[in-house]
Amino acid sequence: GSSIAHHLIELGWDDIVGLDKSAIPTDIGSTSHASDFCYTTGADKFTAYTTQYSQQFFESRGNYVRCGGLEVARVDDDARMLELKRKIGQGKAFGSRVSLISPAEAKAKFPLLAEDQIQGALWDPDAGLVVPRSQKVAGDLVDEAVASGKLKAFPNTPALKIVVDAGRVIGVETRRGFIASEKVVLSVGIWGPLLADQVGSKLPLMPLEHPLLFFGPYDELTGSGQEIVYPLFRDQGNSSYVRDTGDPKTTEGGRVEWGYYETEHPRLVHARDIAAPETARMSPSMRDLTLDQVMDAYEKAIEMTPILGELGWEERHSFNGLLSVTSDGGSLIGESPEVAGLWFAEAVWIKDGPGVGKVVADWMTEGAPALDPHRVDIARFYP
């Protein structure tokens, strides 16, 4: 949302209103707990573009560290190794600098790795981390837009109802009154289906629990002065990743983070079942986690990165974070086929945020973005 406002202003828009259910920047949505890392590899040319644009955008503002990133294939997983080679070829075709490296080279870059567990790795030198937090970047963009006089931002002011007349958006109802507008953009993440349902525009998005576990303290990070010390690390054969959180003096520093995506029995949560801010124990988008929930994957992760078994599990910092997922893995962007003037920018992760902001702004202003958006167009789900 903040990126869309930023890019609309760049294109000359000067009467924008931003609403948020809670604080600005959000303290209850997925952005508030995002891991904030970006790999340059994308599933298609469009997402490769939005990711690379986003990296450059963050970097231009001093909010990006190119620490590099690894993705490995286990010794017993030839199919994963073949997939890495395919991914490297595709990545190069889409303009990234990815390459295939040996287990020894991977170990040299990421000392936490058990070298004998892999047969090779993808190396992405431009992968990195948004610093100090994507949440902070979003807040800065809003502040700048408000200061320009072209955005009015209202925290703690949820959109109660999207008002439609004759199949076209005419405004939004809030506690503070009615806002007349011929264009409304939903970029509300896990709550998106609730607002879309109000006007009969089905949004094929489902919040999903993503286990995030933290281990520490990890003394090796002390004194580094960095937001992240080692490269990012992906073990897609175990549907997981590892990253350090940097020097203890930095944001959330001094730990090792392990994230897992459940493949066998993903924990879907309907948007209507998300806790209200006043009743959530931590945050509406952060739910309780038990180690039993991920034990099999965790034990497999220890084989690859033994440090996860050596450090203490910080239960009070660990949680299930709610993410927005779709049936085909793509974002949901573009104008609603059912309601004219209702736009979506949903199921967008940090690595694509600024890029999608530019795409939506261009689309709303010029009638089409620079690249064919069929891979993410909400209309792909319609006959």
C-alpha positions as CSV (number, residue, x, y, z in Angstrom):
1,G,0.0,0.0,0.0
2,S,2.7,2.5,0.9
3,S,4.6,1.7,-2.3
4,I,1.5,2.2,-4.4
5,A,0.9,5.6,-2.9
6,H,4.6,6.5,-3.4
7,H,4.5,5.5,-7.1
8,L,1.1,7.1,-7.8
9,I,2.5,10.4,-6.4
10,E,5.5,10.0,-8.8
11,L,3.0,9.8,-11.6
12,G,1.2,13.0,-10.6
13,W,-1.6,11.8,-8.3
14,D,-2.2,14.3,-5.6
15,D,-5.4,13.4,-3.7
16,I,-4.8,10.0,-2.1
17,V,-6.3,8.6,1.1
18,G,-4.7,5.7,3.0
19,L,-6.6,3.8,5.7
20,D,-5.1,1.2,8.1
21,K,-6.9,-1.1,10.5
22,S,-4.2,-0.4,13.1
23,A,-1.0,1.7,13.3
24,I,1.0,3.1,10.4
25,P,3.2,1.2,9.6
26,T,1.2,-1.9,10.5
27,D,1.8,-3.5,13.9
28,I,-0.7,-6.3,13.2
29,G,-0.2,-7.5,9.6
30,S,2.2,-9.9,8.0
31,T,4.7,-7.1,7.3
32,S,5.2,-6.7,11.1
33,H,6.9,-10.1,11.4
34,A,8.3,-10.6,7.8
35,S,11.7,-12.1,7.5
36,D,12.5,-9.4,5.0
37,F,14.8,-11.3,2.7
38,C,14.9,-11.2,-1.1
39,Y,16.2,-13.7,-3.7
40,T,16.5,-12.6,-7.3
41,T,15.2,-15.8,-8.7
42,G,11.5,-15.7,-9.8
43,A,9.1,-18.2,-11.2
44,D,8.6,-16.0,-14.3
45,K,9.9,-12.9,-16.1
46,F,7.3,-10.7,-14.4
47,T,8.1,-11.6,-10.8
48,A,11.8,-11.5,-11.6
49,Y,11.3,-7.9,-12.7
50,T,9.3,-6.9,-9.6
51,T,11.9,-8.5,-7.3
52,Q,14.8,-6.9,-9.0
53,Y,13.1,-3.5,-9.1
54,S,12.3,-3.9,-5.4
55,Q,15.9,-4.7,-4.5
56,Q,17.1,-1.6,-6.4
57,F,14.4,0.5,-4.8
58,F,15.3,-0.6,-1.3
59,E,19.0,-0.1,-2.0
60,S,18.5,3.4,-3.4
61,R,17.1,4.3,0.0
62,G,19.9,2.7,2.0
63,N,17.6,-0.1,3.1
64,Y,19.1,-3.1,1.5
65,V,22.1,-5.3,2.3
66,R,23.3,-7.6,-0.5
67,C,24.6,-10.5,1.7
68,G,24.0,-13.1,-1.0
69,G,21.9,-16.3,-0.7
70,L,22.3,-20.0,-1.1
71,E,19.8,-22.7,-2.1
72,V,21.1,-26.3,-1.7
73,A,20.3,-29.8,-2.9
74,R,20.8,-32.6,-0.4
75,V,23.0,-35.6,-1.3
76,D,20.1,-37.9,-1.7
77,D,17.9,-35.5,-3.7
78,D,18.9,-35.6,-7.4
79,A,15.6,-34.1,-8.4
80,R,16.3,-31.0,-6.4
81,M,19.8,-30.7,-8.0
82,L,18.2,-30.9,-11.4
83,E,15.7,-28.2,-10.3
84,L,18.6,-26.0,-9.1
85,K,20.2,-26.2,-12.5
86,R,16.9,-25.4,-14.2
87,K,16.4,-22.5,-11.8
88,I,19.9,-21.1,-12.6
89,G,19.2,-21.3,-16.4
90,Q,15.9,-19.5,-15.9
91,G,17.4,-16.9,-13.5
92,K,20.2,-16.0,-16.0
93,A,17.5,-15.7,-18.8
94,F,15.7,-13.2,-16.5
95,G,18.8,-11.1,-15.8
96,S,20.0,-12.4,-12.5
97,R,23.6,-13.4,-11.7
98,V,22.9,-16.8,-10.1
99,S,25.4,-19.7,-10.5
100,L,26.0,-23.3,-9.5
101,I,28.7,-23.8,-6.8
102,S,30.3,-26.8,-5.1
103,P,29.6,-28.0,-1.5
104,A,33.0,-26.7,-0.5
105,E,32.3,-23.3,-2.0
106,A,28.9,-23.3,-0.2
107,K,30.5,-24.1,3.1
108,A,33.0,-21.3,2.7
109,K,30.2,-18.8,2.2
110,F,27.9,-20.2,4.9
111,P,30.0,-21.8,7.7
112,L,26.9,-23.1,9.5
113,L,26.4,-25.7,6.8
114,A,27.2,-29.4,7.1
115,E,29.1,-29.7,3.8
116,D,28.6,-33.5,3.6
117,Q,24.8,-33.1,3.4
118,I,24.7,-31.4,0.0
119,Q,25.7,-32.2,-3.6
120,G,25.7,-28.6,-4.8
121,A,24.2,-25.2,-4.4
122,L,22.7,-22.2,-6.2
123,W,24.5,-19.0,-5.3
124,D,22.7,-15.7,-5.7
125,P,25.1,-12.8,-5.1
126,D,22.4,-10.2,-5.2
127,A,20.1,-11.8,-2.6
128,G,19.8,-9.8,0.5
129,L,17.9,-8.3,3.4
130,V,15.7,-5.2,3.8
131,V,17.1,-3.3,6.8
132,P,16.4,-2.3,9.5
133,R,12.9,-3.7,8.7
134,S,10.5,-3.5,5.8
135,Q,8.0,-2.2,8.3
136,K,10.2,0.8,8.8
137,V,10.5,1.4,5.1
138,A,6.7,1.3,4.7
139,G,6.4,3.9,7.5
140,D,9.0,6.1,5.9
141,L,7.2,6.0,2.5
142,V,3.9,7.0,4.2
143,D,5.6,9.8,6.1
144,E,7.1,11.2,2.9
145,A,3.9,11.0,1.0
146,V,2.0,12.8,3.8
147,A,4.7,15.5,4.0
148,S,4.3,16.1,0.3
149,G,0.6,17.0,0.9
150,K,-0.6,14.4,-1.6
151,L,-1.6,11.6,0.8
152,K,-3.8,11.8,3.9
153,A,-3.1,8.8,6.1
154,F,-5.5,7.6,8.8
155,P,-4.3,4.9,11.2
156,N,-6.7,3.0,13.4
157,T,-9.4,3.6,10.7
158,P,-10.5,0.4,9.1
159,A,-12.5,0.4,5.9
160,L,-15.9,-0.9,7.1
161,K,-17.6,-1.1,3.8
162,I,-16.7,-0.6,0.1
163,V,-19.7,1.1,-1.4
164,V,-20.7,0.1,-5.0
165,D,-23.3,1.5,-7.3
166,A,-24.3,0.0,-10.6
167,G,-21.2,-2.2,-10.6
168,R,-18.7,0.6,-9.9
169,V,-16.9,1.7,-6.7
170,I,-18.1,5.1,-5.4
171,G,-16.4,5.2,-2.0
172,V,-15.6,3.7,1.4
173,E,-17.4,3.8,4.7
174,T,-15.3,4.3,7.9
175,R,-16.1,5.1,11.5
176,R,-15.0,8.6,10.8
177,G,-17.3,9.1,7.8
178,F,-17.7,8.3,4.1
179,I,-14.8,8.8,1.6
180,A,-16.0,9.3,-2.0
181,S,-13.7,7.8,-4.6
182,E,-13.9,6.2,-8.0
183,K,-10.9,4.0,-7.3
184,V,-10.2,1.8,-4.3
185,V,-7.1,-0.4,-3.9
186,L,-7.1,-3.3,-1.5
187,S,-3.7,-4.0,-0.2
188,V,-4.8,-5.4,3.2
189,G,-3.1,-8.8,3.0
190,I,-4.6,-11.6,5.1
191,W,-7.9,-9.6,5.6
192,G,-8.4,-9.1,1.8
193,P,-11.1,-11.8,1.3
194,L,-13.4,-10.2,3.9
195,L,-13.5,-6.8,2.2
196,A,-13.7,-8.4,-1.3
197,D,-16.6,-10.6,-0.3
198,Q,-18.6,-7.5,0.7
199,V,-19.0,-6.6,-2.9
200,G,-19.2,-10.0,-4.4
201,S,-15.6,-10.0,-5.8
202,K,-14.1,-13.3,-4.8
203,L,-10.5,-13.2,-3.8
204,P,-8.7,-16.6,-4.0
205,L,-6.4,-15.9,-1.1
206,M,-6.0,-17.8,2.2
207,P,-4.0,-16.9,5.2
208,L,-1.5,-19.7,6.1
209,E,0.5,-20.4,9.3
210,H,4.2,-20.1,8.7
211,P,6.3,-21.5,11.6
212,L,9.1,-19.2,12.6
213,L,11.6,-20.4,15.3
214,F,14.4,-18.5,16.9
215,F,17.5,-20.0,18.5
216,G,20.1,-18.3,20.6
217,P,21.9,-16.4,21.9
218,Y,24.5,-16.9,19.2
219,D,27.6,-15.2,20.5
220,E,29.4,-15.4,17.1
221,L,27.3,-12.5,16.0
222,T,28.4,-10.2,18.8
223,G,30.6,-7.3,17.7
224,S,29.8,-7.7,14.0
225,G,27.8,-4.5,13.9
226,Q,25.8,-5.9,11.0
227,E,22.1,-6.5,10.5
228,I,23.0,-9.9,9.0
229,V,26.4,-11.6,9.1
230,Y,26.1,-14.7,6.9
231,P,24.4,-15.2,3.5
232,L,20.7,-16.3,3.4
233,F,20.3,-20.1,3.3
234,R,17.5,-22.1,1.7
235,D,16.9,-25.9,2.0
236,Q,13.9,-26.3,-0.2
237,G,14.1,-30.1,0.0
238,N,13.1,-29.6,3.6
239,S,10.9,-26.6,2.8
240,S,12.8,-24.3,5.1
241,Y,15.4,-21.5,5.4
242,V,17.9,-20.3,7.9
243,R,19.3,-16.8,8.5
244,D,21.0,-15.0,11.3
245,T,19.5,-11.9,12.8
246,G,22.8,-10.0,13.1
247,D,24.6,-8.3,15.9
248,P,22.7,-8.3,19.2
249,K,22.8,-4.5,19.1
250,T,20.8,-4.4,15.9
251,T,17.1,-5.0,15.3
252,E,16.1,-8.4,16.7
253,G,19.8,-9.4,16.6
254,G,21.8,-12.2,18.3
255,R,19.8,-15.2,17.1
256,V,19.5,-17.7,14.3
257,E,16.1,-17.8,12.6
258,W,14.7,-21.0,11.1
259,G,11.5,-20.7,9.0
260,Y,9.5,-23.7,7.7
261,Y,6.6,-24.0,5.2
262,E,4.4,-27.0,6.0
263,T,3.9,-29.1,2.8
264,E,2.0,-32.2,4.1
265,H,-0.7,-30.5,6.1
266,P,-0.6,-26.7,5.7
267,R,-2.4,-24.8,8.4
268,L,-4.9,-22.6,6.6
269,V,-6.8,-20.0,8.6
270,H,-9.9,-18.3,7.2
271,A,-9.7,-14.5,7.3
272,R,-12.9,-14.5,9.5
273,D,-11.0,-16.5,12.1
274,I,-8.1,-14.1,12.6
275,A,-8.2,-12.7,16.1
276,A,-9.1,-9.1,16.7
277,P,-6.1,-6.9,17.9
278,E,-7.6,-6.5,21.3
279,T,-8.0,-10.3,21.9
280,A,-4.8,-11.6,20.2
281,R,-2.1,-12.8,22.6
282,M,0.7,-11.5,20.5
283,S,-0.7,-10.0,17.3
284,P,-3.6,-11.1,15.0
285,S,-1.0,-12.3,12.4
286,M,1.1,-14.1,15.0
287,R,-0.3,-17.4,16.5
288,D,1.1,-19.8,19.1
289,L,3.5,-22.5,18.0
290,T,4.7,-25.7,19.6
291,L,7.9,-27.6,18.7
292,D,5.9,-30.8,18.2
293,Q,4.3,-29.1,15.2
294,V,7.5,-29.0,13.3
295,M,9.7,-31.7,15.0
296,D,10.3,-33.9,11.9
297,A,11.4,-31.0,9.7
298,Y,13.4,-29.5,12.6
299,E,15.4,-32.7,13.1
300,K,16.1,-32.8,9.4
301,A,17.2,-29.2,9.6
302,I,19.7,-30.0,12.3
303,E,21.4,-32.5,9.9
304,M,22.0,-29.6,7.5
305,T,22.7,-26.8,10.0
306,P,23.8,-28.4,13.3
307,I,23.8,-25.0,15.1
308,L,20.0,-25.3,15.3
309,G,20.5,-28.2,17.7
310,E,23.3,-26.6,19.7
311,L,21.6,-23.3,20.5
312,G,18.6,-23.0,22.9
313,W,15.2,-22.7,21.3
314,E,13.7,-19.3,22.3
315,E,10.1,-20.3,22.7
316,R,8.8,-16.9,23.7
317,H,10.2,-15.4,20.4
318,S,8.8,-18.2,18.2
319,F,5.4,-18.2,16.6
320,N,3.3,-19.1,13.6
321,G,3.2,-16.1,11.3
322,L,0.2,-15.7,9.0
323,L,1.0,-15.2,5.3
324,S,-1.1,-14.6,2.3
325,V,-1.1,-17.6,-0.1
326,T,-2.9,-18.4,-3.4
327,S,-3.8,-21.6,-5.2
328,D,-1.2,-21.1,-7.8
329,G,1.4,-19.2,-5.8
330,G,1.0,-16.0,-7.7
331,S,0.1,-12.5,-6.4
332,L,-3.4,-11.1,-7.0
333,I,-3.1,-7.8,-8.8
334,G,-5.3,-5.7,-11.0
335,E,-8.8,-4.4,-11.3
336,S,-11.7,-6.7,-10.2
337,P,-13.6,-8.3,-13.1
338,E,-16.8,-7.8,-11.1
339,V,-16.5,-4.3,-9.8
340,A,-15.1,-1.4,-11.8
341,G,-12.7,0.8,-9.9
342,L,-11.9,-1.9,-7.3
343,W,-8.2,-2.8,-7.5
344,F,-6.2,-5.5,-5.8
345,A,-2.6,-5.7,-4.7
346,E,-2.8,-8.8,-2.6
347,A,-0.6,-11.8,-1.7
348,V,2.5,-9.7,-2.3
349,W,5.6,-10.5,-0.3
350,I,8.4,-8.1,0.8
351,K,10.7,-9.0,-2.1
352,D,8.1,-7.7,-4.6
353,G,6.5,-4.8,-2.7
354,P,8.0,-1.8,-4.4
355,G,7.9,-3.5,-7.8
356,V,4.2,-4.3,-7.5
357,G,3.6,-0.8,-6.2
358,K,5.1,0.6,-9.5
359,V,3.1,-1.9,-11.6
360,V,-0.2,-1.0,-10.0
361,A,0.5,2.7,-10.2
362,D,1.4,2.4,-13.9
363,W,-1.6,0.2,-14.6
364,M,-4.0,2.6,-12.9
365,T,-2.5,5.6,-14.6
366,E,-1.6,4.4,-18.1
367,G,-4.0,1.6,-18.5
368,A,-1.3,-1.1,-18.6
369,P,2.0,-1.8,-16.9
370,A,5.3,-2.1,-18.8
371,L,5.3,-5.9,-18.7
372,D,2.4,-8.3,-19.4
373,P,0.9,-9.0,-16.0
374,H,-1.0,-12.2,-16.9
375,R,1.0,-14.2,-14.3
376,V,-0.4,-12.1,-11.4
377,D,-3.6,-10.6,-12.9
378,I,-6.6,-11.4,-10.7
379,A,-8.6,-12.0,-13.9
380,R,-6.6,-15.2,-14.5
381,F,-9.0,-17.0,-12.3
382,Y,-12.0,-16.0,-14.4
383,P,-13.2,-17.7,-17.7
